[in-house]
Amino acid sequence: MNVLDLYSTRIQKTFDEDHEEITAIFKANPKASLKLINYYKGLPLCYTASIAGFDRGVLDLDLQPEQAFTIEHGRYVFIRSPLFKFDLFAQAQYVNVRKQAASFVKFCYVEIMAERRNFLRMELDHPVHAVITTPVGVVQGRLHDLSLSGLNVAVDDYIPLETGSEGSVSFSLVDSEQGVSFTVAVPCRLIGIADDSRPYNYKLAILPDKQLERMLSKFIFQRQVEIIREIKEAVL
């Protein structure tokens, strides 16, 4: 999942002036409690953290091991505090899961757009083959993530489609609880095509019927359980 899809910047003056304002607030509130948010394979992780130090634009935090693990993989974090007018985005400079510590730099104001989604969008551990049928041809690709209302398919052979184009998409998923696969075939609408080189990311909105919605809901819940288990086992 591309981190740029998770947020939108909310620059108030200029990036440098906002950064200076943010660092001044951190310096003036060395005991502030912060809430950290990041996404691991689509699953949001939210824990509190405490400031261990702030020097030369570097924020050192003591944090929960689960959050440290996910930050180590994504190398970013969102910071939420009543001290700030917006949430913050920061890049991870240093992460140590065992010591439950991390350092962050390059702060800016943002809005977390992922929180405005109606449904969680979960990544698959292994992309599966997907076929998009459109008025101008068939698009072969790899399904990387999905929710109850949309999905992303990575495509190597570009086919130009107008935004709003309607068609259908089909692929197979595995019910891990029962150990059986099931086929998904659902109407779709193109939201947009991201990236200007291979692989192209076709963003699709879907509208499953009630039966398929139940099947997808179960699959997405299973993915959440699997990801939580993975995180817990990684920090034991």
N, C-alpha and C positions, 0 to 999 in steps of 0.2 A: 504494500500500500504506500503510495507516494505521500509523504508528509505534507506536501504543498496542497493536497486535496483536503486537508483537515482544518485549515484555518484561512482567514483573510486578514491582512494587515490593517491596522487602524492608526496610521501615522497622524499625530496631532499637529506637529510643527514640521520638523524634519526628522529623519532617522537619528541623526547625531544629537539633536536637541532633546528628543524623546529619551534617548539612551542616557543622556546626562541627567535628566529628570528622574528616571528610574533608579539610577545608581545613587543619587542623592537621597532618595527615599529609603533605600536599603541601608545606607550609612546612618541615617537618623533613627532607624528602628532595628537595632541589632538583635532584639529578642523576639521579633515578630514570628508568629506561627504561620506557616504557609501550607497551602494545599497544592499538591502536584498532580498533574493529569497527563497521561500519555496513552498511546494505543499500541497494543501488541497483537498483531494478526487480526486487527479490527476490534479487539476487546478493550474497552476503556479501563484503565487502572487509575484509581484515585486514592491517595493516602496523604496524611499530613507529614510535614517535615519541619525541622528546626534549623535555624541559621547557626552554623559553626564558626563562620567568619566571613568578612567581606573586605577585600584588599585589591586595589589597582584594577577594579572592574571585574574581579572574579568572585563569584558567590559560592561559598562552600556550604554544603548542606549535609546534615545527618538525616537519613531517610530509611524507609522500610526496605528489607531485602528484595521483596517482590518488585517494588518500583525500581530499585537499582538494576535488577536483572533486565527489565524491559527497556530502561534508559540505555543500558549498555548496548542493546541491539539497535535502538532507533537513533541514539546520539542526540536527543532533543528532549525538552519537557515544556509543558505549559504550566505556568505558575498563577495561582489565584489567591488574592488577598484583598480585604477591604481597603488596604492602603492605596490601591491602584484603581484608576478609573476604568481600566479594561484588564482582561487577562494578559499575561505576558507569554511570549515565546522566547526560549533561550536554547543555545547550543551547548551540548555537554562537552566539556574540555577534558574531564577526568571522571572515571567511574570505577569504584571498587565494590563489588557485590559483597564480598566477605566482610569488609569493614563497614558496609552500609553507609558509604560516603560518595559524594559526587561534587564536582565543581562545574559552574556554568558561566557562560560569557555571551555577549552580543544579544542584549535584551531589546525587545520591541513590543509595542502594544498590538494585540490581535483580538479577533473574535473567533472562537472555536466553532467552525461551521459544522463539524461532525456532530455536535450536540443538537443541531437543528433538524437532523434526520429523524424521520418517524420510526425507523427500524435500524437495528445494528447491522452493519455490513461486515461479514466474517470472511477472512481469507481461508483458502483451502491449503492444506499442507502440500498437496500435489495437484497442479493444474490439470483439468480434464478437458478432453476434446469437446468442442462446441461447434455447432453449425447454425449460422444466421442465414435465414432465407429472406431475401429482399426482392423488391420489384425489378432490380437490375442485375440480380444474380445471387449466387450462394457464396457466403463468406465462411471460410474455415478458420478456426482459432482455438484459443485455450482459455477456458474459464478460470479466473484467478480469485474472484470473490463474489459474494452475492448477499442480498437481503431479500425481504419479502416484497420489495418494490423495485429492485434494480440489481444490475450486475455489470461486471466489466469483463470484456473478452479481449485478449491480446491477439492481434492479427499480423501475420508476416506479409501477406500479399494484399496491398491496399486496394480497396474498391471505394470510389467516392460515393458518398451518400449525403443527401440533404438532411440537415437537422429536422427532426420530426417525422422522418421516413418510418413507415410501419412495416412490420414483417412478423417473423417468428424466430424463436431460438430454441434449440434442443440440445440436451446433454444428459449424461447419466451420473447419478450420485449413489453413494453407498450408505445405507442405514447401518451404522456401526453397532447398534444394539442388537439387531437381528442378523447382521452379517449378509444382507442381501442388497442388491443394487435396484434402483428404480429410475425410470426414464422421465425426464422433465421436458415437456414440449409446451411452450407458452407464447402467446402473442407479445410482441415487444415494439418499442418505439425508440428511435435513436435520439439520445440526448446530446451527443457530441462525439467527436473523434479527437483524442489527445495524442500528442507527440507528432513530430514531423519526420521521424525515421523509424525503422523497424525496432521492436514490434509496435504497431499502432494500437492504441487503447480505445476500443469501441465501448462507449458508455450507453447502456440500454436501460430503459424503464420497462418493467414487466407488470402484468396484471393477472396473477394466477386465480383460478377458480377456487372455491372453498375447499375441495378435496386436496388440490395441489398445495394450497396455502397451509393446510395442516401438515402435509408431508415436509414442506420446506421449513416450517416452524420447528418441527421435531429435529430435522437435520441441523438447523442453526443452533438450537439448544445443545445438541450433542457436541457441536464444534466448540461452544463456550465451555462446556465441561472438560473437553479434551485440552483446551488451551490453559484453563485454570490448573488442571492437573500437571501439565508441563511446567508451568511457572513454579508451582509448589515444590515439585520434585527437583527443580534446578537449584533451589535455594536451601534445600535441606542440609 
